[in-house]
Amino acid sequence: MTPTIQEAIEAISVLERTVQDVHVDEHLLTVTVDDVTYSIVMATLTVTSLTHCGEGLVAVEAVCGKTFSYSYTMSLI
């Protein structure tokens, strides 16, 4: 396993554990600003993981790989 893939797996694991913790205790992630407390509305909490790649790259699992263009000829007999 490459270091990049290992890092992605660890990051996703941390995110998953955080979401699980918040499901157990909604008040885990509360913020107070100017005496107003904001907290998560559990019905609106979603987690999505995406891999964004630049031009000429394609997402493969959690990493980006180069795309290659080849020309070929096909003959049907």
Sequence and secondary structure as in RCSB ss.txt:
>XXXX:A:sequence
MTPTIQEAIEAISVLERTVQDVHVDEHLLTVTVDDVTYSIVMATLTVTSLTHCGEGLVAVEAVCGKTFSYSYTMS
LI
>XXXX:A:secstr
  HHHHHHHHHHHHHHHHHHHHHH GGGG EEETTEEE   GGG          TTEEEETTEEEE         
  
